[in-house]
Amino acid sequence: MIAVLTGFPDNVLAVVYEGRVTRQDYRNALRPAVDAMVQRNRKVRVYCAIGPQFAGMEAGAVWEDLRLGIGHWSRWERIAIVTDLGWVRHAAGAFRLVMPGALRIFRFGEATEARRWVTAAFGQ
């Protein structure tokens, strides 16, 4: 499941991933939120919390993630990933090298710092 969170600035898409993420989660929740965000903002920031109950992604969800990321490639400005799952932290770290924007990985105990970083003026 992907849930869109509220209470973030207009240029920050905040989401939480729980359980098993499906292609339908991308099509019904994430894609509409991203599409609306890129229509309102030249650059987009993402706050993504991935909790301990996250059980991975279906192959179709991985494909949708790739399509979504590449489709808006030049729009990603900052991405904060908040998780304590080691395998997710390692996978996200590998993508850091190819991401067009800044990507930082935080532990759940650092969620406030992650929120501060993703919403801060660039250069901070």
Long-range contacts (C-beta under 8 A, 24 or more apart in sequence): 1-25, 2-26, 2-29, 2-30, 3-29, 4-29, 4-30, 4-33, 5-47, 5-49, 8-47, 8-115, 8-119, 9-119, 10-40, 10-41, 11-37, 11-40, 11-41, 11-43, 11-44, 11-45, 11-77, 12-44, 12-45, 12-46, 12-47, 12-118, 12-119, 13-37, 13-44, 13-45, 13-46, 13-47, 14-46, 14-47, 14-48, 14-49, 15-46, 15-47, 15-48, 15-49, 16-48, 16-49, 16-50, 16-51, 17-48, 17-49, 17-50, 17-51, 17-54, 18-51, 18-53, 18-54, 19-53, 19-54, 19-55, 20-55, 20-56, 20-57, 20-58, 21-54, 21-56, 21-57, 21-58, 21-61, 22-57, 22-58, 22-60, 22-61, 23-58, 23-60, 23-61, 23-63, 23-64, 25-61, 26-61, 26-64, 26-65, 26-68, 27-64, 30-64, 30-68, 31-64, 31-68, 34-68, 34-72, 38-72, 38-75, 41-75, 42-75, 43-75, 43-76, 43-77, 43-101, 44-72, 44-75, 44-76, 44-77, 45-76, 45-77, 45-78, 45-79, 45-80, 45-101, 45-118, 45-119, 46-76, 46-78, 46-79, 46-80, 46-118, 47-80, 47-82, 47-114, 47-115, 47-118, 48-79, 48-80, 48-81, 48-82, 49-82, 49-83, 49-108, 49-111, 50-81, 50-82, 50-83, 50-85, 50-88, 51-83, 51-108, 52-84, 52-85, 54-83, 54-85, 54-88, 73-100, 74-100, 76-100, 76-101, 77-101, 77-102, 77-122, 78-102, 78-103, 78-104, 78-117, 78-118, 78-122, 79-103, 79-104, 79-118, 80-104, 80-106, 80-114, 80-115, 80-117, 80-118, 81-105, 81-106, 81-114, 82-106, 82-107, 82-108, 82-110, 82-111, 82-114, 83-107, 83-108, 84-108
